[in-house]
Amino acid sequence: ICLKAHAIGTPIQPRGAFSCSDQRLNRLQENICRSMLSNMFSVPTDCPQREKAGWTGDLLAFAPTGCFNFDLSGFIAAWLANMRDEQFADGAIPVVIPNYPHQEKFQQQMNRDSTSSAWSDACIFVPWYLYRAYGDIRILEDNLAMMKRWLDYVAKRCQERPQHFARLPKAQQDWNDYLWTKGFHFGDWFIPSLIKEGAGIQKISRLTREVVGSSFYAYSVQTFIRILDALIQGNSNRSDLIALKTQYEGLLGLIKEAVRTCFISTDGRIRNDLQGLYVIVLQAGIVEGELKRKVAARLAQLIRENGDRLDTGFVSVPYLLPVLSENGYHDLAVKLLFQTQSPSWLYMVEKGATTIWENWEAIRPDGTVTTSSFNHYALGSVGHWIYRYIGGIHPGLPGYRHTIFAPDVHCGLESAACHVDSYYGRVSCRWYWQGGKCTILLDIPPHCTGEFDGQQLSSGHYEFSR
Protein backbone atom coordinates (compact mmCIF):
# COMPACT_ATOMS: atom_id res chain seq x y z
CA ILE A 1 0.00 0.00 0.00
CA CYS A 2 1.34 3.41 -0.95
CA LEU A 3 -0.18 6.39 0.84
CA LYS A 4 0.46 9.98 -0.08
CA ALA A 5 -0.55 12.98 2.03
CA HIS A 6 -1.09 16.38 0.49
CA ALA A 7 -1.18 19.53 2.59
CA ILE A 8 -3.93 21.84 1.40
CA GLY A 9 -4.60 25.44 2.27
CA THR A 10 -4.37 28.98 1.00
CA PRO A 11 -0.92 29.58 -0.55
CA ILE A 12 0.87 32.25 1.47
CA GLN A 13 4.50 33.17 1.04
CA PRO A 14 7.11 32.82 3.80
CA ARG A 15 8.45 36.14 5.00
CA GLY A 16 10.42 35.69 8.22
CA ALA A 17 12.41 33.05 10.05
CA PHE A 18 13.96 32.39 13.44
CA SER A 19 16.43 29.76 14.62
CA CYS A 20 18.77 29.38 17.55
CA SER A 21 21.11 27.02 19.37
CA ASP A 22 18.27 25.48 21.43
CA GLN A 23 16.47 22.81 19.42
CA ARG A 24 13.40 23.08 21.65
CA LEU A 25 12.86 26.69 20.60
CA ASN A 26 13.43 25.69 16.99
CA ARG A 27 10.70 23.08 17.35
CA LEU A 28 8.44 25.69 18.95
CA GLN A 29 9.00 27.97 15.95
CA GLU A 30 8.24 25.09 13.57
CA ASN A 31 5.06 24.32 15.51
CA ILE A 32 3.95 27.95 15.35
CA CYS A 33 4.35 28.02 11.57
CA ARG A 34 2.82 24.57 11.07
CA SER A 35 -0.29 25.44 13.07
CA MET A 36 -0.66 28.71 11.25
CA LEU A 37 -0.38 27.18 7.78
CA SER A 38 -2.94 24.50 8.56
CA ASN A 39 -5.38 27.18 9.74
CA MET A 40 -5.09 29.45 6.70
CA PHE A 41 -7.85 27.94 4.59
CA SER A 42 -9.75 30.67 2.74
CA VAL A 43 -10.21 32.37 6.13
CA PRO A 44 -8.03 32.25 9.27
CA THR A 45 -9.63 29.48 11.32
CA ASP A 46 -9.15 28.59 14.97
CA CYS A 47 -8.54 24.90 14.29
CA PRO A 48 -8.61 22.72 11.16
CA GLN A 49 -10.31 19.66 12.63
CA ARG A 50 -13.25 20.75 14.79
CA GLU A 51 -14.94 24.17 14.58
CA LYS A 52 -12.94 25.40 11.55
CA ALA A 53 -14.30 28.87 12.26
CA GLY A 54 -12.88 32.35 11.70
CA TRP A 55 -12.78 33.30 15.37
CA THR A 56 -11.76 36.94 15.60
CA GLY A 57 -10.03 36.58 18.97
CA ASP A 58 -7.61 33.96 17.64
CA LEU A 59 -6.32 36.24 14.90
CA LEU A 60 -6.20 39.28 17.18
CA ALA A 61 -3.88 37.32 19.48
CA PHE A 62 -1.73 35.80 16.74
CA ALA A 63 -1.56 38.44 13.98
CA PRO A 64 1.80 40.05 14.97
CA THR A 65 3.46 36.62 14.98
CA GLY A 66 1.77 35.55 11.76
CA CYS A 67 2.64 38.77 9.94
CA PHE A 68 6.31 38.25 10.77
CA ASN A 69 6.50 34.70 9.46
CA PHE A 70 4.36 35.05 6.32
CA ASP A 71 3.00 37.65 3.94
CA LEU A 72 -0.60 37.84 5.09
CA SER A 73 -1.34 41.25 3.57
CA GLY A 74 -3.77 40.09 0.86
CA PHE A 75 -5.16 37.13 2.76
CA ILE A 76 -6.15 39.10 5.85
CA ALA A 77 -7.29 42.11 3.82
CA ALA A 78 -9.85 39.81 2.19
CA TRP A 79 -10.96 38.53 5.61
CA LEU A 80 -11.38 42.12 6.81
CA ALA A 81 -13.59 42.77 3.80
CA ASN A 82 -15.75 39.89 5.03
CA MET A 83 -15.80 41.55 8.44
CA ARG A 84 -17.01 44.82 6.96
CA ASP A 85 -19.81 42.92 5.20
CA GLU A 86 -20.76 41.09 8.41
CA GLN A 87 -20.86 44.18 10.64
CA PHE A 88 -24.39 44.62 11.98
CA ALA A 89 -26.43 47.75 11.36
CA ASP A 90 -25.82 48.93 14.95
CA GLY A 91 -22.02 48.63 14.50
CA ALA A 92 -21.55 45.34 16.35
CA ILE A 93 -18.91 42.90 15.05
CA PRO A 94 -19.63 39.14 15.31
CA VAL A 95 -17.03 37.03 17.14
CA VAL A 96 -16.76 34.72 14.11
CA ILE A 97 -16.03 35.96 10.57
CA PRO A 98 -17.66 34.81 8.32
CA ASN A 99 -20.53 34.73 10.77
CA TYR A 100 -23.00 31.93 11.29
CA PRO A 101 -25.62 33.53 13.54
CA HIS A 102 -27.78 30.45 14.04
CA GLN A 103 -25.11 28.32 15.72
CA GLU A 104 -27.22 27.47 18.75
CA LYS A 105 -24.44 26.26 21.07
CA PHE A 106 -22.41 29.46 20.86
CA GLN A 107 -25.49 31.67 21.12
CA GLN A 108 -26.45 29.96 24.37
CA GLN A 109 -22.93 30.28 25.78
CA MET A 110 -22.91 33.98 24.90
CA ASN A 111 -26.31 34.66 26.48
CA ARG A 112 -27.74 35.41 23.04
CA ASP A 113 -25.19 38.15 22.44
CA SER A 114 -23.06 38.37 19.31
CA THR A 115 -19.93 40.28 20.35
CA SER A 116 -17.20 40.28 22.97
CA SER A 117 -14.35 42.56 23.90
CA ALA A 118 -10.94 41.26 22.75
CA TRP A 119 -12.69 39.30 19.99
CA SER A 120 -14.69 41.88 18.07
CA ASP A 121 -11.93 44.43 18.76
CA ALA A 122 -10.03 42.60 16.00
CA CYS A 123 -11.63 45.12 13.63
CA ILE A 124 -9.21 47.71 15.06
CA PHE A 125 -6.13 45.70 16.01
CA VAL A 126 -5.76 43.46 12.96
CA PRO A 127 -5.61 46.34 10.43
CA TRP A 128 -3.16 48.11 12.74
CA TYR A 129 -0.92 45.04 12.96
CA LEU A 130 -0.96 44.68 9.17
CA TYR A 131 0.00 48.32 8.76
CA ARG A 132 2.86 47.97 11.25
CA ALA A 133 4.11 44.82 9.52
CA TYR A 134 3.77 45.82 5.87
CA GLY A 135 3.55 49.63 5.85
CA ASP A 136 0.53 49.90 3.52
CA ILE A 137 -1.67 52.74 4.75
CA ARG A 138 -4.59 51.56 2.61
CA ILE A 139 -5.46 48.83 5.11
CA LEU A 140 -6.26 51.58 7.63
CA GLU A 141 -8.19 53.69 5.12
CA ASP A 142 -10.27 50.73 4.00
CA ASN A 143 -11.35 49.81 7.52
CA LEU A 144 -11.61 53.21 9.23
CA ALA A 145 -15.39 53.48 8.91
CA MET A 146 -15.86 49.98 10.33
CA MET A 147 -13.64 50.82 13.33
CA LYS A 148 -15.55 54.04 14.03
CA ARG A 149 -18.93 52.29 13.84
CA TRP A 150 -17.64 49.60 16.22
CA LEU A 151 -16.45 52.13 18.80
CA ASP A 152 -19.76 53.99 18.51
CA TYR A 153 -21.52 50.70 19.28
CA VAL A 154 -19.31 50.06 22.33
CA ALA A 155 -19.89 53.60 23.63
CA LYS A 156 -23.65 53.11 23.35
CA ARG A 157 -23.48 49.75 25.16
CA CYS A 158 -21.42 51.32 27.95
CA GLN A 159 -24.20 53.84 28.62
CA GLU A 160 -26.70 51.08 29.34
CA ARG A 161 -27.67 50.49 32.95
CA PRO A 162 -27.57 46.79 33.87
CA GLN A 163 -30.46 45.26 35.80
CA HIS A 164 -28.32 45.03 38.93
CA PHE A 165 -27.18 48.68 38.65
CA ALA A 166 -28.52 49.61 42.11
CA ARG A 167 -26.39 46.86 43.69
CA LEU A 168 -23.14 48.01 42.08
CA PRO A 169 -20.51 49.80 44.17
CA LYS A 170 -20.96 53.56 44.15
CA ALA A 171 -17.82 54.07 42.05
CA GLN A 172 -19.12 51.77 39.31
CA GLN A 173 -22.43 53.60 39.29
CA ASP A 174 -20.64 56.93 38.93
CA TRP A 175 -18.36 55.70 36.13
CA ASN A 176 -20.93 53.44 34.45
CA ASP A 177 -20.85 55.21 31.07
CA TYR A 178 -17.14 54.48 30.59
CA LEU A 179 -17.05 50.84 31.67
CA TRP A 180 -17.67 48.15 29.09
CA THR A 181 -19.24 45.65 31.46
CA LYS A 182 -22.58 45.22 29.69
CA GLY A 183 -23.49 42.36 27.42
CA PHE A 184 -21.44 39.19 27.05
CA HIS A 185 -17.64 39.03 27.30
CA PHE A 186 -15.47 35.92 27.21
CA GLY A 187 -13.01 37.73 29.48
CA ASP A 188 -9.57 36.15 29.82
CA TRP A 189 -10.78 32.80 28.52
CA PHE A 190 -8.93 29.54 29.24
CA ILE A 191 -6.97 30.47 32.38
CA PRO A 192 -5.01 27.27 33.16
CA SER A 193 -5.71 27.09 36.91
CA LEU A 194 -9.43 27.71 36.44
CA ILE A 195 -9.69 25.18 33.62
CA LYS A 196 -8.11 22.58 35.92
CA GLU A 197 -10.83 23.33 38.47
CA GLY A 198 -13.43 22.60 35.81
CA ALA A 199 -14.41 26.23 35.20
CA GLY A 200 -16.31 26.86 31.98
CA ILE A 201 -17.01 29.91 29.87
CA GLN A 202 -19.48 31.45 32.33
CA LYS A 203 -17.26 31.29 35.43
CA ILE A 204 -14.15 32.64 33.70
CA SER A 205 -16.28 35.36 32.15
CA ARG A 206 -17.73 36.31 35.53
CA LEU A 207 -14.27 36.61 37.14
CA THR A 208 -12.56 38.57 34.37
CA ARG A 209 -15.10 40.24 32.08
CA GLU A 210 -15.29 43.62 33.82
CA VAL A 211 -11.56 44.33 33.86
CA VAL A 212 -10.92 42.79 30.44
CA GLY A 213 -13.89 44.49 28.77
CA SER A 214 -13.18 47.96 30.13
CA SER A 215 -9.39 47.74 29.72
CA PHE A 216 -9.73 46.53 26.15
CA TYR A 217 -12.12 49.41 25.47
CA ALA A 218 -9.32 51.76 26.49
CA TYR A 219 -6.77 49.79 24.48
CA SER A 220 -8.96 49.88 21.37
CA VAL A 221 -9.52 53.62 21.68
CA GLN A 222 -5.79 54.14 22.20
CA THR A 223 -5.02 52.10 19.06
CA PHE A 224 -7.70 53.96 17.10
CA ILE A 225 -5.98 57.23 18.04
CA ARG A 226 -2.70 55.84 16.69
CA ILE A 227 -4.49 54.90 13.48
CA LEU A 228 -5.86 58.42 13.16
CA ASP A 229 -2.34 59.76 13.73
CA ALA A 230 -1.01 57.63 10.88
CA LEU A 231 -3.78 58.80 8.54
CA ILE A 232 -3.29 62.44 9.51
CA GLN A 233 0.45 62.19 8.83
CA GLY A 234 -0.39 61.00 5.34
CA ASN A 235 -2.81 63.90 4.80
CA SER A 236 -2.53 66.86 7.17
CA ASN A 237 -5.59 68.52 5.55
CA ARG A 238 -7.96 66.01 7.13
CA SER A 239 -9.51 68.34 9.69
CA ASP A 240 -12.24 65.75 10.30
CA LEU A 241 -9.66 63.22 11.48
CA ILE A 242 -7.94 65.80 13.67
CA ALA A 243 -11.24 66.61 15.36
CA LEU A 244 -11.99 62.91 15.76
CA LYS A 245 -8.60 62.32 17.35
CA THR A 246 -9.20 65.10 19.89
CA GLN A 247 -12.59 63.60 20.75
CA TYR A 248 -11.15 60.14 21.36
CA GLU A 249 -8.21 61.43 23.37
CA GLY A 250 -10.70 62.91 25.82
CA LEU A 251 -12.68 59.66 25.92
CA LEU A 252 -9.53 57.60 26.51
CA GLY A 253 -8.67 59.57 29.65
CA LEU A 254 -12.13 58.97 31.08
CA ILE A 255 -12.07 55.21 30.39
CA LYS A 256 -8.68 54.81 32.04
CA GLU A 257 -9.79 56.78 35.08
CA ALA A 258 -12.92 54.63 35.32
CA VAL A 259 -10.91 51.40 35.31
CA ARG A 260 -8.43 52.70 37.88
CA THR A 261 -11.17 53.97 40.17
CA CYS A 262 -13.41 50.91 40.01
CA PHE A 263 -11.06 47.93 39.74
CA ILE A 264 -7.56 48.83 41.00
CA SER A 265 -6.70 49.59 44.61
CA THR A 266 -4.00 52.04 45.64
CA ASP A 267 -1.64 49.18 46.52
CA GLY A 268 -1.77 47.93 42.91
CA ARG A 269 -4.14 45.02 43.50
CA ILE A 270 -6.72 44.34 40.77
CA ARG A 271 -10.15 42.91 41.52
CA ASN A 272 -10.00 39.06 41.49
CA ASP A 273 -6.18 39.15 41.50
CA LEU A 274 -5.50 36.99 38.42
CA GLN A 275 -2.27 37.19 36.42
CA GLY A 276 -3.96 38.00 33.13
CA LEU A 277 -5.84 40.99 34.54
CA TYR A 278 -2.54 42.63 35.52
CA VAL A 279 -1.13 41.91 32.07
CA ILE A 280 -4.07 43.48 30.26
CA VAL A 281 -4.18 46.56 32.52
CA LEU A 282 -0.47 47.14 31.88
CA GLN A 283 -0.71 46.48 28.14
CA ALA A 284 -3.65 48.86 27.80
CA GLY A 285 -1.75 51.67 29.53
CA ILE A 286 -4.35 52.03 32.27
CA VAL A 287 -1.81 52.80 35.01
CA GLU A 288 1.18 55.12 35.22
CA GLY A 289 3.94 56.08 37.62
CA GLU A 290 4.02 54.49 41.07
CA LEU A 291 0.72 52.66 40.55
CA LYS A 292 2.10 51.08 37.38
CA ARG A 293 5.17 49.92 39.32
CA LYS A 294 2.93 48.33 41.97
CA VAL A 295 0.75 46.58 39.38
CA ALA A 296 3.81 45.16 37.61
CA ALA A 297 5.32 44.04 40.91
CA ARG A 298 2.12 42.20 41.85
CA LEU A 299 2.11 40.43 38.47
CA ALA A 300 5.71 39.31 39.01
CA GLN A 301 4.83 38.14 42.53
CA LEU A 302 1.90 36.05 41.29
CA ILE A 303 4.12 34.39 38.69
CA ARG A 304 6.83 33.59 41.24
CA GLU A 305 4.29 32.26 43.73
CA ASN A 306 3.10 29.96 40.94
CA GLY A 307 6.56 28.41 40.61
CA ASP A 308 7.74 30.77 37.86
CA ARG A 309 4.84 29.60 35.73
CA LEU A 310 2.24 31.53 33.82
CA ASP A 311 -1.47 31.43 34.61
CA THR A 312 -2.70 33.73 31.88
CA GLY A 313 -5.70 33.20 29.65
CA PHE A 314 -6.25 33.37 25.95
CA VAL A 315 -6.53 37.18 25.84
CA SER A 316 -3.60 38.08 28.06
CA VAL A 317 -0.97 35.52 27.01
CA PRO A 318 0.16 37.42 23.85
CA TYR A 319 1.12 40.38 26.05
CA LEU A 320 2.56 38.51 29.05
CA LEU A 321 6.23 38.39 28.08
CA PRO A 322 6.28 41.86 26.44
CA VAL A 323 4.68 43.40 29.54
CA LEU A 324 7.26 41.78 31.80
CA SER A 325 10.17 42.87 29.58
CA GLU A 326 8.89 46.43 29.33
CA ASN A 327 8.29 46.80 33.07
CA GLY A 328 11.63 45.70 34.52
CA TYR A 329 11.04 41.93 34.67
CA HIS A 330 12.73 40.75 31.48
CA ASP A 331 14.61 37.99 33.33
CA LEU A 332 11.28 36.60 34.50
CA ALA A 333 9.97 36.67 30.92
CA VAL A 334 12.99 34.64 29.82
CA LYS A 335 12.32 32.15 32.64
CA LEU A 336 8.75 31.70 31.42
CA LEU A 337 9.91 31.04 27.88
CA PHE A 338 12.33 28.34 29.00
CA GLN A 339 9.96 26.86 31.60
CA THR A 340 9.27 23.18 30.94
CA GLN A 341 6.66 22.51 33.62
CA SER A 342 3.05 22.96 32.60
CA PRO A 343 1.67 25.39 31.70
CA SER A 344 4.44 26.43 29.29
CA TRP A 345 5.39 26.43 25.64
CA LEU A 346 8.28 24.03 26.10
CA TYR A 347 6.07 21.63 28.05
CA MET A 348 4.18 21.13 24.80
CA VAL A 349 7.42 20.61 22.91
CA GLU A 350 8.77 18.09 25.42
CA LYS A 351 5.48 16.18 25.22
CA GLY A 352 6.13 15.71 21.50
CA ALA A 353 3.88 18.44 20.12
CA THR A 354 4.25 19.15 16.41
CA THR A 355 1.68 21.95 16.47
CA ILE A 356 0.41 24.48 19.02
CA TRP A 357 -2.30 23.13 21.32
CA GLU A 358 -5.51 24.79 22.48
CA ASN A 359 -4.94 23.62 26.06
CA TRP A 360 -1.52 23.80 27.73
CA GLU A 361 -2.15 20.26 28.98
CA ALA A 362 -3.75 18.68 25.93
CA ILE A 363 -1.49 15.82 27.02
CA ARG A 364 -1.35 15.75 30.81
CA PRO A 365 1.85 15.16 32.80
CA ASP A 366 0.80 11.54 33.40
CA GLY A 367 0.44 11.00 29.63
CA THR A 368 -3.35 11.15 29.52
CA VAL A 369 -4.59 12.46 26.18
CA THR A 370 -7.47 14.93 26.49
CA THR A 371 -10.16 15.96 24.03
CA SER A 372 -8.69 19.45 23.51
CA SER A 373 -7.69 20.60 20.06
CA PHE A 374 -4.09 19.77 19.19
CA ASN A 375 -3.92 22.44 16.50
CA HIS A 376 -4.82 25.95 17.70
CA TYR A 377 -2.31 28.63 16.75
CA ALA A 378 -3.35 31.31 19.28
CA LEU A 379 -0.88 30.33 22.04
CA GLY A 380 1.86 30.61 19.40
CA SER A 381 1.53 34.37 19.82
CA VAL A 382 4.72 34.15 21.92
CA GLY A 383 6.62 34.15 18.63
CA HIS A 384 6.32 37.93 18.39
CA TRP A 385 8.27 38.34 21.65
CA ILE A 386 10.88 35.78 20.57
CA TYR A 387 11.62 37.58 17.31
CA ARG A 388 11.92 40.93 19.08
CA TYR A 389 13.82 40.08 22.24
CA ILE A 390 15.89 37.04 21.23
CA GLY A 391 15.97 37.44 17.46
CA GLY A 392 16.49 41.15 18.06
CA ILE A 393 14.21 42.59 15.33
CA HIS A 394 11.46 45.11 16.01
CA PRO A 395 9.84 47.51 13.49
CA GLY A 396 10.54 51.07 14.60
CA LEU A 397 8.48 52.32 11.65
CA PRO A 398 5.74 50.56 9.66
CA GLY A 399 7.01 48.04 7.13
CA TYR A 400 10.48 47.96 8.76
CA ARG A 401 11.44 51.24 7.15
CA HIS A 402 13.28 51.72 10.43
CA THR A 403 14.27 48.72 12.57
CA ILE A 404 15.25 48.59 16.22
CA PHE A 405 17.83 45.86 16.85
CA ALA A 406 18.01 44.76 20.48
CA PRO A 407 18.75 41.03 20.90
CA ASP A 408 19.13 39.66 24.40
CA VAL A 409 22.49 37.92 23.94
CA HIS A 410 22.52 36.99 27.65
CA CYS A 411 19.33 34.88 27.52
CA GLY A 412 21.26 31.62 27.89
CA LEU A 413 21.59 30.72 24.22
CA GLU A 414 24.84 30.30 22.31
CA SER A 415 23.42 31.82 19.12
CA ALA A 416 20.30 33.03 17.34
CA ALA A 417 19.39 34.20 13.85
CA CYS A 418 16.32 36.10 12.72
CA HIS A 419 15.25 37.77 9.49
CA VAL A 420 12.20 39.29 7.87
CA ASP A 421 11.78 40.12 4.19
CA SER A 422 10.27 43.60 4.11
CA TYR A 423 9.12 45.27 0.91
CA TYR A 424 12.48 47.08 0.92
CA GLY A 425 14.56 43.92 1.25
CA ARG A 426 15.81 41.60 3.97
CA VAL A 427 16.23 42.84 7.56
CA SER A 428 18.36 40.43 9.55
CA CYS A 429 20.02 40.01 12.92
CA ARG A 430 22.36 37.16 13.79
CA TRP A 431 24.44 36.76 16.92
CA TYR A 432 26.70 34.10 18.41
CA TRP A 433 29.09 33.56 21.31
CA GLN A 434 32.61 32.34 20.68
CA GLY A 435 35.63 32.48 22.96
CA GLY A 436 33.80 34.57 25.55
CA LYS A 437 32.92 37.22 22.96
CA CYS A 438 29.56 37.86 21.32
CA THR A 439 29.44 38.88 17.67
CA ILE A 440 26.30 40.57 16.34
CA LEU A 441 25.67 40.82 12.58
CA LEU A 442 23.00 43.17 11.21
CA ASP A 443 21.64 43.81 7.72
CA ILE A 444 19.51 46.82 6.76
CA PRO A 445 18.06 47.01 3.22
CA PRO A 446 18.31 50.04 0.89
CA HIS A 447 16.28 53.16 1.72
CA CYS A 448 15.91 51.97 5.33
CA THR A 449 17.51 52.82 8.66
CA GLY A 450 18.07 51.11 11.97
CA GLU A 451 19.39 51.55 15.45
CA PHE A 452 21.48 49.38 17.72
CA ASP A 453 22.79 50.11 21.19
CA GLY A 454 22.10 53.83 20.81
CA GLN A 455 23.72 54.09 17.36
CA GLN A 456 21.75 55.27 14.34
CA LEU A 457 22.44 53.14 11.26
CA SER A 458 21.82 53.58 7.54
CA SER A 459 21.35 50.73 5.07
CA GLY A 460 24.15 48.19 4.87
CA HIS A 461 25.86 45.34 6.72
CA TYR A 462 27.22 45.82 10.25
CA GLU A 463 29.26 43.74 12.66
CA PHE A 464 29.53 44.47 16.39
CA SER A 465 31.39 42.67 19.15
CA ARG A 466 30.75 42.61 22.88
N, C-alpha and C positions, 0 to 999 in steps of 0.2 A: 504494500500500500504506500502510495506517495501522496503526502499531504502538503499543500502549499497555503500559506497564510498571506493575505494581502491587507496591508494597512490602508484604510480609506479615511478620507476627511478632506476638509478644504485645504488646498495647497497654499501654504504661507511660507515666506522665505526666511531662513535664519538671518539673524542680525547681530547677535552678541554671543559671547562665550565666556565661560569661567572655568578655570582648573587650578589645582593646587597640589601640594605635596601630601595631603591627607586624602586617601582614597575614599573615605567615608563621605567627605564633602563632595568629592567628584560624583559619587553615586547619588547623593542628594540632588545635585544639579541635573544629573541625567533624569532622575525621577520627576523633577519639576517640569522639565521640557517634555518628557514622555506623557505625563498627565495632561499637560496643556494641549499637545498635538491631538490627543485622542478625544479632547473635548471641543475642538474647533471643527464643528460639522454644520456648516451653513450658518449657525448661530453659536455663540459661546455657551456651552451647556455646563451644568454642574457636575454631571457624571454621565458616562456613555452607556451604562448598563441598566439603569433603573428609571429615574425620572426623565433624564435627557432633556432638561428644561433650561431655558435661558434665564436662570436666576440672576437678578441684578446685583445682589449682594456679593455673589461669588466674583464677578468681574470687577466690582469696585475694590474688593480686597486684593485681587491679583494683578490688575492692569499694569502697575508700574514694573512688576517683574516680567510680565508677558511682553510688554513693549520693549524691554531691553533685549530679550532673547530672540524675538521675531518681529518682522514688519507687519504690524496689525493695522496699519493706517486705513487701508481700504476695507478690510474685513469688519473692523469695529465701526467705521463710519456707516456702513450699510446697516449694522445692528442698531445704531443710534437713529437711523432713518425709520426703522421699525418702531423704535421707542416713540418718536414724534407722532407716528400714525396711531399708536396705542394710547397716547395720553388722553385721559378723559376730559370731557367738556369743562369740568370744574378745576382742571389743572393737575389732578392726581396722576401719579405714575404707578402702574401695576408693578408688583414685585417680580413678575416673570415676563420677559419679552422674547418672542411674541407671547401675548397673553392668552390664557385659556380660562375665561371667567367662570365657567361652570364646573371646575374641578372641585367637587363637593368636599373632599377631605381637607384641602387647604383652606377653603372658605370657612369651614367649621373651626379649624385651628386658629384662624385669624379673626374670629368673632364677626364674620361677615364683612370684614374690612378688606381693602384691596391694596393698601400701601403700608410701608413701614420705614421709619428712619433707618439710615445706613444701608438700605436696599434701594428704595426709590431715589435716594440722593445720588445714585449713580448717574443720573441725568446731568449733574453738575461736575462730579469728580472725573468720570471717564473721559469726557471731552478735554478737561484740563490736563489729565495725564497724557493723552495723545498729543496735545500741543507741546507739553514739556519734552516729550520724547522725540517728536518729529519736526516741530517748529512750524507747522502749517496753521496759520491763523484762521483759515477757513473753517476748521472744525469747531471753533468757538463761535464764529459768525452764524454758521448753519444751525446751531443749537441754542443760541441766546434766548430766543423767544420761548422755547420749551422750558429752559431754566427759570426764566422770570415767572412764567405761569405756575411752575411748581412751587416756587417760594411764595407766591401769592396764595396758593392753596394752603400751604403750611401755616402762613400768618393767620388765615381765616380759621383754621382748625384750632390754633392756639387760643383764639379769643372765645372759644366755646367754654361753657361752664359745665363741668362733669356733674353727674347726679349726686355725687358725694361731696360737692364743693363745700358745703357748710361744715363738713368734718375735717377738712384740710387744715394744716397749720396756718396760722395767720399770715406768715410770710408767703406761703404758696398762694393764698387768696389774693394778696396784694400784687404779686408778680405773675398772676395767672396768664395774662395776655402774651407773655414772652417765654412761656414754658411749653414745649411740645410734649405734653403728657396725655393728650387726648387720642382716642382711637387706638388701634392695635400697633404694637411695636414688638419685634422679636427680641429687642434688647441685645445683650452680649451673648448670643446664642452659642450653645455647646461648650459651656465652661466645664473643664474636665472633672473637677471635684463634685460639681452638682450632677453631672451625668452619671458618675459612679454611684451617687445616692439614689439614682432613679428619677431625677427631675426631668420633666418634659418641657415642652414649649411654654406652657402657661406659667409654671413656677419660675423659670429663668426670666421670662418676660416680666413677671411681677417684681422680681428683685432688682432688675437692671434697667427697665424701660424708661423710667423718669430721667435718670442721669444720662443715659445713652441718647434718648430722643432729644432732649434739650441741648446737650453738648454738641450733637451732630447738627442741630439747627444752627448753632453758632458757627460750626466748622464749615457748613455749606454756605452760609452768608459770607464768611471770610473768604472762601474760595471764589465765590461769585464776584466779590470786590476785586480780587486779583485778575479775574477774567475781564472785568470792565477796564481795569488798568491796562491790560494788554491791548484791548481794542481801542482804547483812547490813544495809546502810544502810536498805533498804526494810523489814526485819524484824529488829530487834535481838534477838529472842527465839530466833533460830535458832542454838542452841548447837552443833548438828551442823555448820553451816557454819563457825562460828568455830573449831571443833576441826580441821576440814578445812583451813582456811586456815593454821593453825599448822603442820600437817603438811607442807603444800606449801612453806611458807616455808623450812623446814629442808631440804627436798629441793632447792629452788632454789639455795641456797648451795653444796651439794655438787656439783651439776651445773656451776655456774660455775667452781668451783675445779678440777674435773676438766678442763674445756676449757682453762683457763689453764695448768695444769700440763703437759698432754700436747701442746698444739698451738701455744702462744704462747711465744716466747723473751723474755727480760728486756729485750731491745732493741726489743720491739714487733713483731718479725717473726712472721708466721703461716706454718705449714707449707704449702708449695707457692706462697706469695707471689703470690696472684692477687687482683686488685682486689675481686672480689665477696666473698671470704672476710673481708676487713677490714670491708666494709660490714655483713655479717651479724653479725660479732662485736660491732661497735659498736651496731647496732640492738638486739641481744639483751641489751645491758647486761652483757656478760661481763667487761669490764675497767673499772677505775676509776682515778682519780688520775693519776699520772705514766705508768703503763702505758697508760692510755686515750689520753693525749696522744701517746705514741709510736706507737700503732696508727693514730691519725688522721693523724699526720704521714706515716707510711709510705704510707697510702692516697693522700694528696695527692701525694706524690712519684711514685707509680706512674702517676697520671693525667697529671701534667706530663711525665713521661718518655715517655708515649704521645701527646705532642703535644696536650695538653689534651683528650684524647678518652677516653671511657669504654671499659671492657673488662669490663663486668659481665654476668652471666648472667641468666636468666629470674627466678631467685629473688631476687637482690640488687638488680636495677635499680629496683624500687619504692622502695627505701630509700636509694638512692645520693645523690640531691640533699638529702633531709632530713638524712641523717647528716652530710654536708659542712656544711650550714647550721648544724646544732646543735653542731658541733665546731670552730668558728672558721674554716671555709673556705667561707663563703657566696659570696664573689666567684668562687671556682672552680665552685661549683654553677651560678651564673649563666652563666659561660663555657660550661659543658657544655650548658645549655639552648639557647644561641644558636650553638653549634658547627654548622657546615654540612658539615664533612668527615665521612665515614662512619667509625665508626658514630655516628649522632646522629639526633635526632628531626627536625631541620630538613633533614638530608640527604634523608630520605623526602619531605618537603614539596617540596624543590627538584627532586626527580626526578618530580614530578607526582602523588604519592600522593593518593588521595582517601579512603583508609582507613589503618588502622595495619597494618603488615606483621608477619609472623612473624619474618622475618630482616631485620636492619638493611640488608643489601644484596640485597634481593629483586630490585632492579635494580642491577647493578654500575656502578661509575664509568664503564666504557666503554660502557654502555648495554645490556649483555647481560641478558636477562630470564631469571631462574632459575625453578626449579620450586617455590620456597617459596610458602607461603600469602600472599596479598595482603590478607587480612582476618582478623587475629588481634588482639584488643583488648588483650592483656596488656601490651605495651610502652607503651600509653597510660596506664599507671599514673602517669606523670609529672604528669598533670593535678592530682592531689591536692596536689603541691608548688606548682604554678602558682597554684592558687586560694588557697593559704595565704600564700605569700611574695610573689607579685606582685599577685594579687587582694586579698590582705590579710585573708581571712576564715578563722578557725580556731575550731572549737567548744571553748570552755573547759569547758562542761558538756554532757552528752548532750542531743541535740535542739536545740542552739543556744539553750538557756535562758540561757546566758552565752556571749558571743562575744569572742574576742581579735582585735582589729584591729591588724595590723602589716604593712602593705604596704611593699615595698622600692621607694620612689619614686626611688631612684638606680640602678635596674637598667638604665638606658639607654633606657627607653621615654618617650614624651611623655605617655601617659595609659593608664589601665586601668580597667575596671569589672567588678564581680563581685557576684553576688547568689545567695542561696539562699532558697527558700520553706520555712521551717520550719513546724511545726504551729502556732506562735504568730503567724506572719506573716512578712513579708519582711525578711531581714537583708541589708544591702547596703553595699558600700564602693566608692566611685568617687574617682579622683584624676587630676589633670592639671596639667601645667606651663604657665604663661603669664607672660611678662614676667619670667622669672627667679624666679618664686614658684610653689610647689606648693600647690594647694588639695585638701583631702581631705574628702569628704562621706560621712557615715556614717548609717545608719538602723538602729534597734533596735526591734523590735516590742513591743507591750504585754506586760507581765508578764515581761519579759526584761531582762537587764543586759549590759553590755559593758565593755571596757577598751581604752584607746588611749594609748600613750605615758605609761604610769604613772597615768593618770586613770581613775577608776571612773565609769561612765556608766549612767544609767537609760534606760528606753525613750524614744524620740524621735529627732529629726533633729539632726545636729551638723555643723558646718563648722569645719575647722581650716586654718591656713595655715602654711607653713614657708618 
